[in-house]
Amino acid sequence: MRSIRTFASVLVLVSALSFTASAQCKGIVKKNMDKLTPFTHNGQLNSVSLNEGGVADFKITCYTGLTYRLALAADPILGKVTFRVLDEDNNEVYNSKDNNATSWDFNVGSSQELTVEITVPLTDKNIRGCAALLVGFKEPKNTGGLRPM
């Protein structure tokens, strides 16, 4: 009976910590949503709780004809979090370390799945925090369109 109580207590504690981390990540996303302006958020929540030196991968599908913005949001405690983008053949097509950026706007020549890798720097501190990838898109301005006859 005692082991059941201990197990239940541990389960409640883990659930509470998981809920707190999830709420923390949602807060980071909401706080940084303006980084996507004037793009439209794709509606997906791409966030993760990472330790120092941690790496997380997100898969995103990009379609021909749209312009995309990837924006990185992270807890300040994590330090200088970076991201890089890999194409379907795992070739690096962008690395935020190259220009110290937290966002990147781009178009794709053909519809494809990209991998976005988020990396938290390694430090001598035992830290954990939330990092999120915000994905926005916009359609090109219609220069033609329908005209009255």
Disulfide bonds with the S-S distance in Angstrom:
Cys25-Cys130 2.24
